[in-house]
Amino acid sequence: MSNEILGWILFNCFIVIMLAIDLGIVNRKAHIIKIKEALVWSGIWISLALIFNVWIYYWKGSDVALQFFTGYVIEKSLSVDNLFVFLMIFSYFRVPDKYQHKILFWGILFAILTRILFIYVGVTLIERFHWVIYLFGAILILTAIKMLFKKEDKKENLEEHPLIKLLKRFMPVTDSFVDSKFFVRVESKRFMTPLFIVLMLIEFTDIVFAVDSIPAVIAITKDTFIIYTSNIFAILGLRSLYFALSGILRAFHYLHYGIVVILFFVGVKMLISELVVIPIVLSLGVIAGVIVLSIIISIIKSNKIVTQL
């Protein structure tokens, strides 16, 4: 058995164990995730990612370790924008706080499976048809432009979402939540609950998110194992990050524009890859600098608004 195959096996076994601990022990009973608990778990996931990064350094060398870290930072920064969507969906459907963890758990489990498919397809396409890298670059730039001009004050009517309309054709929906159940039987008839609707919207959001995030990491490395592990570590810490930041997410207004810059930068990097090779250290510096700067500006602007009030 090669070291590469062993690495895949060990990493996936680790993920299965951590998810089992999460669902079977720590969150066996539905409860409200408080900020302290969320911060602890966010710290744990970030620490595990950094420890894994050190292991990559000794196994594959400094260049690959830097690729993992850069990919992880990209995924983490892009995932924060996804948290705003989670917040909007949970607020729209008024999902009780104690049920939100269950939705995010199953959503992330689904995300792990889709990531495997997306990464394999993306890397395979680039290896066989090199011009696909320009397509990915164009997608990232178009996404950045779309995000830049998106009206943030526009109210979403999720009831009109095509996915919800499709689901309702197959099965009726209960008027309210039924504990933490996705399906219930009423008078011998099967119903889906609004909680299942929310779960499907979260899954759909993640698929859309993957279309942007996977090409962004492919711009850094073509190593499937590094792309996969950096993705998984980023999304596994997504739930804890959501509960830690949900109360102050709206204060990070300018982080949205930082993500626009990152997507645009990575897209350009892919388009000019044949003409100019941008070192990974420079890419990491640009990405980290943009994130830090956008957070600082958000904090300064938020403090000014509070002071004016």
C-alpha positions in Angstrom: 0.0 0.0 0.0 1.4 3.4 -1.0 1.8 6.3 1.4 -0.7 8.3 -0.7 -3.5 5.6 -0.3 -2.7 5.2 3.4 -3.0 9.0 3.8 -6.4 9.0 2.2 -7.6 6.1 4.4 -6.2 7.6 7.7 -7.7 11.0 6.9 -11.1 9.7 6.1 -11.1 7.4 9.2 -10.2 10.5 11.3 -13.2 12.4 9.8 -15.6 9.6 10.5 -14.4 9.4 14.1 -14.7 13.1 14.6 -18.2 13.2 13.1 -19.2 10.2 15.3 -18.0 12.1 18.4 -19.8 15.2 17.3 -23.2 13.7 16.6 -23.1 10.7 19.0 -21.5 12.2 22.1 -21.1 16.0 22.1 -24.4 16.8 20.4 -26.4 13.7 21.0 -29.3 15.9 22.4 -30.5 18.9 20.5 -29.5 22.1 22.4 -28.6 25.7 21.8 -25.0 26.1 20.9 -23.6 28.9 23.0 -20.8 31.2 22.0 -18.3 29.8 24.4 -18.9 26.2 23.2 -18.8 27.4 19.6 -15.5 29.2 20.2 -14.0 26.1 21.8 -14.9 23.9 18.9 -13.7 26.5 16.4 -10.4 26.5 18.2 -10.3 22.7 18.1 -10.9 22.5 14.3 -8.4 25.3 13.5 -5.8 23.6 15.8 -6.4 20.2 14.1 -6.0 21.8 10.7 -2.7 23.4 11.7 -1.4 20.1 13.3 -2.3 18.4 10.0 -0.5 21.1 8.2 2.7 20.3 10.2 2.2 16.6 9.3 2.0 17.5 5.6 5.2 19.5 6.0 7.2 16.5 7.3 5.5 14.1 4.8 5.5 16.1 1.6 7.7 19.1 2.2 7.4 22.8 2.7 5.9 23.6 -0.7 3.0 21.2 -0.4 2.4 22.3 3.2 2.2 25.9 2.0 -0.3 24.8 -0.7 -2.4 23.2 2.0 -2.3 26.3 4.2 -3.2 28.6 1.3 -6.0 26.4 0.2 -7.3 26.2 3.8 -7.2 30.0 4.1 -9.1 30.4 0.8 -11.8 27.9 1.8 -12.2 29.4 5.2 -12.5 32.9 3.9 -15.0 31.9 1.2 -17.0 29.8 3.7 -17.6 32.9 5.8 -19.6 34.4 3.0 -21.6 31.2 3.0 -22.5 31.8 6.7 -24.4 34.9 5.6 -26.6 32.6 3.5 -27.1 30.2 6.4 -28.1 33.1 8.6 -30.6 34.4 6.0 -32.2 30.9 5.6 -32.5 30.2 9.3 -33.9 33.7 9.9 -36.4 33.4 7.1 -37.8 30.1 8.3 -37.4 31.0 12.0 -35.5 27.8 12.7 -35.2 27.3 16.5 -31.5 27.7 17.7 -31.4 24.2 19.1 -32.2 22.6 15.7 -29.7 24.5 13.7 -26.8 22.3 14.6 -28.5 19.2 13.3 -29.2 20.9 9.9 -25.6 22.0 9.6 -24.3 18.6 10.6 -26.2 16.7 7.9 -25.5 19.6 5.5 -21.7 19.2 6.1 -21.9 15.4 5.8 -23.5 15.9 2.4 -20.8 18.5 1.5 -18.0 16.0 2.2 -19.5 13.6 -0.3 -20.1 16.3 -3.0 -16.6 17.7 -2.5 -15.1 14.3 -3.4 -17.0 14.3 -6.7 -16.4 18.0 -7.5 -12.6 17.8 -6.8 -12.2 14.6 -8.9 -14.1 16.0 -11.8 -12.4 19.4 -11.6 -8.8 18.0 -11.5 -9.5 15.3 -14.1 -10.9 17.9 -16.5 -7.9 20.2 -16.1 -5.5 17.2 -16.6 -7.2 16.1 -19.8 -8.3 19.5 -21.1 -6.0 22.2 -20.0 -8.2 25.0 -21.4 -10.7 24.2 -18.6 -8.5 26.2 -16.2 -9.4 29.3 -18.2 -13.1 28.5 -17.8 -12.7 28.1 -14.1 -10.9 31.4 -13.9 -13.6 33.1 -15.9 -16.3 31.6 -13.6 -14.5 33.0 -10.5 -14.2 36.5 -12.1 -17.9 36.5 -13.1 -18.9 35.4 -9.6 -16.8 38.2 -8.1 -18.5 40.8 -10.4 -21.9 39.4 -9.6 -21.2 39.5 -5.8 -19.9 43.1 -6.2 -23.2 44.4 -7.7 -25.5 42.2 -5.7 -28.1 44.2 -3.8 -27.7 43.2 -0.2 -30.9 44.9 1.0 -33.0 42.8 -1.5 -35.5 40.6 0.4 -35.4 37.0 -0.7 -38.7 35.2 -1.1 -37.6 31.7 -0.4 -41.1 30.3 -0.8 -40.7 30.9 -4.5 -37.4 29.1 -4.7 -37.5 26.4 -7.5 -36.2 23.8 -5.2 -38.9 24.3 -2.6 -41.6 24.2 -5.3 -40.1 20.9 -6.6 -40.1 19.3 -3.2 -43.7 20.3 -2.5 -44.8 18.5 -5.6 -43.5 15.2 -4.2 -44.7 15.5 -0.6 -46.9 17.9 1.5 -45.2 20.0 4.1 -46.4 20.4 7.8 -47.3 23.9 8.9 -44.7 24.0 11.6 -41.7 22.2 13.0 -42.2 18.8 14.7 -39.3 18.7 17.2 -36.1 18.0 15.2 -37.8 15.6 12.7 -37.4 15.8 9.0 -40.4 13.6 8.2 -43.6 12.8 10.1 -46.7 10.6 9.6 -50.1 12.3 10.1 -53.2 10.1 9.8 -51.2 7.5 7.8 -50.0 10.1 5.4 -46.3 11.1 5.2 -45.3 14.7 5.5 -42.0 16.5 5.3 -41.4 19.2 7.9 -40.0 22.8 7.3 -36.8 21.5 8.8 -36.2 19.2 5.8 -37.0 22.2 3.5 -34.3 24.2 5.3 -31.8 21.2 5.0 -32.3 21.0 1.3 -31.8 24.7 0.8 -28.5 24.4 2.8 -27.4 21.5 0.6 -28.3 23.4 -2.5 -26.3 26.4 -1.2 -23.3 24.3 -0.6 -23.3 22.9 -4.2 -23.4 26.5 -5.5 -20.6 27.4 -3.1 -18.5 24.4 -4.2 -18.7 25.7 -7.8 -16.7 28.7 -6.7 -14.5 27.2 -3.9 -13.1 24.2 -5.7 -11.7 26.1 -8.7 -10.3 28.6 -6.3 -8.2 25.9 -4.6 -7.3 24.2 -7.9 -5.7 27.5 -8.8 -3.2 26.9 -5.9 -2.5 23.2 -6.4 -3.5 20.2 -8.5 -2.8 17.7 -5.7 -6.2 16.1 -5.2 -5.3 15.1 -1.6 -4.4 18.6 -0.6 -7.5 20.1 -2.3 -9.7 17.6 -0.5 -8.2 17.9 2.9 -8.0 21.7 2.9 -11.7 21.8 1.8 -12.8 19.3 4.5 -11.0 21.0 7.3 -12.6 24.3 6.3 -16.1 23.1 6.1 -15.9 20.9 9.2 -15.2 24.0 11.3 -18.0 25.9 9.5 -20.7 25.0 12.0 -18.8 26.1 15.0 -17.8 29.3 13.2 -21.4 30.0 12.4 -22.5 29.7 16.0 -19.5 31.7 17.2 -20.1 34.6 14.7 -23.9 34.4 14.1 -24.5 37.3 16.5 -22.0 39.6 14.9 -21.9 38.4 11.2 -23.8 41.5 10.0 -21.0 43.7 11.5 -18.5 42.2 9.0 -20.1 44.2 6.1 -16.8 44.8 4.2 -15.7 41.1 4.5 -18.1 40.5 1.6 -16.0 42.9 -0.6 -12.8 41.2 0.6 -14.1 37.9 -0.7 -15.0 39.6 -4.0 -11.3 40.7 -4.3 -10.1 37.2 -3.4 -12.3 35.5 -6.1 -11.2 38.1 -8.7 -7.5 37.6 -7.8 -7.7 33.8 -7.9 -9.6 34.0 -11.2 -7.0 36.2 -12.8 -4.3 33.9 -11.5 -5.8 31.0 -13.4 -6.3 33.0 -16.6 -2.6 34.2 -16.7 -1.1 30.9 -15.3 0.6 30.2 -18.7 2.2 33.6 -18.9 2.9 34.5 -15.3 3.5 32.1 -12.4 2.5 33.8 -9.1 4.4 32.2 -6.2 2.3 30.5 -3.5 3.8 32.8 -0.8 2.6 35.9 -2.7 -0.8 34.4 -3.2 -1.1 33.6 0.5 0.1 37.1 1.4 -2.5 38.7 -0.9 -5.4 36.5 0.3 -4.5 36.9 4.0 -3.9 40.6 3.6 -7.3 41.2 2.0 -9.1 39.2 4.7 -7.4 41.1 7.5 -7.9 44.5 5.9 -11.6 43.9 5.2 -12.2 42.7 8.8 -10.3 45.8 10.2 -12.4 48.2 7.9 -15.6 46.4 9.0 -14.8 46.8 12.7 -13.8 50.5 12.2 -17.0 51.3 10.3 -19.2 49.3 12.8 -17.7 51.3 15.7 -18.4 54.6 13.9 -22.0 53.6 13.4 -22.4 52.6 17.0 -20.8 55.9 18.1 -23.1 57.9 15.9 -26.1 56.1 17.4 
